[in-house]
């Protein structure tokens, strides 16, 4: 559960930051950037976790801070990428 929360938060932060810079920065507004980032953070984090084999869950003795930081950063990067792609597509659709 903590993994998913870290991915959502990281993705939301990445989407918000991506909304301020880059080619896909306009058109969606703050809430749109936040939502696109959060969805991207979860999707990207799950994909990355599946590829790396780290989708197992928390350590038996408690929360692994290193894994949590990795999920936060990974979610942020994936959230920013998804926000930029969606922003670029929306710009192209508007003309």
C-alpha positions in Angstrom: 0.0 0.0 0.0 2.9 2.4 0.8 4.4 1.7 -2.6 1.2 2.8 -4.3 0.9 6.0 -2.2 4.5 6.9 -3.0 3.9 6.4 -6.7 0.8 8.5 -6.6 2.5 11.3 -4.7 5.6 11.2 -6.9 3.6 11.1 -10.1 1.4 14.0 -8.9 4.6 16.1 -8.1 6.2 15.1 -11.4 3.0 16.0 -13.4 2.8 19.3 -11.7 6.4 20.1 -12.3 6.1 18.9 -15.9 3.2 21.3 -16.4 5.4 24.2 -15.7 8.2 23.3 -18.2 8.7 21.4 -21.4 6.9 21.1 -24.7 3.7 19.7 -23.3 3.3 22.3 -20.6 0.2 24.1 -21.6 -3.5 23.3 -22.1 -4.4 21.0 -19.2 -4.3 23.3 -16.2 -3.1 22.5 -12.8 -5.6 19.8 -12.0 -5.2 18.1 -15.4 -1.4 18.0 -14.9 -1.8 16.6 -11.4 -4.1 13.8 -12.5 -2.1 12.9 -15.6 1.0 12.8 -13.4 -0.6 10.7 -10.7 -1.9 8.2 -13.3 1.5 8.1 -15.0 3.3 7.6 -11.6 1.2 4.6 -10.7 1.4 3.1 -14.2 5.1 3.7 -14.6 5.8 2.5 -11.1 3.9 -0.7 -11.6 5.6 -1.3 -14.9 9.0 -0.6 -13.6 8.4 -2.7 -10.5 7.2 -5.6 -12.7 10.2 -5.4 -14.9 12.7 -5.2 -12.1 10.9 -7.9 -10.0 10.4 -5.5 -7.1 6.6 -5.7 -7.0 6.6 -8.0 -4.0 5.7 -5.6 -1.3 7.2 -4.3 1.9 10.0 -5.8 3.9 8.9 -8.1 6.7 10.6 -5.9 9.4 8.9 -2.7 8.3 9.1 0.0 5.6 12.2 0.0 3.4 13.1 3.7 3.1 15.3 3.1 0.1 12.5 1.4 -1.8 10.1 4.1 -0.8 12.4 6.8 -2.2 12.9 4.8 -5.4 9.1 4.5 -5.8 8.7 8.3 -5.2 11.4 9.2 -7.7 10.3 6.6 -10.2 6.7 7.7 -9.9 7.7 11.3 -10.4 9.7 10.6 -13.6 6.9 8.5 -15.0 4.3 11.1 -14.0 6.2 13.9 -15.8 6.6 11.8 -18.9 2.9 11.0 -19.1 2.0 14.6 -18.4 4.3 15.8 -21.2 2.9 13.2 -23.7 -0.7 14.1 -22.9 0.1 17.8 -23.1 1.7 17.5 -26.5 -1.2 15.5 -27.8 -3.7 18.1 -26.5 -1.7 20.9 -28.1 -1.8 19.1 -31.4 -5.5 18.5 -31.2 -6.2 22.1 -30.5 -4.2 23.2 -33.5 
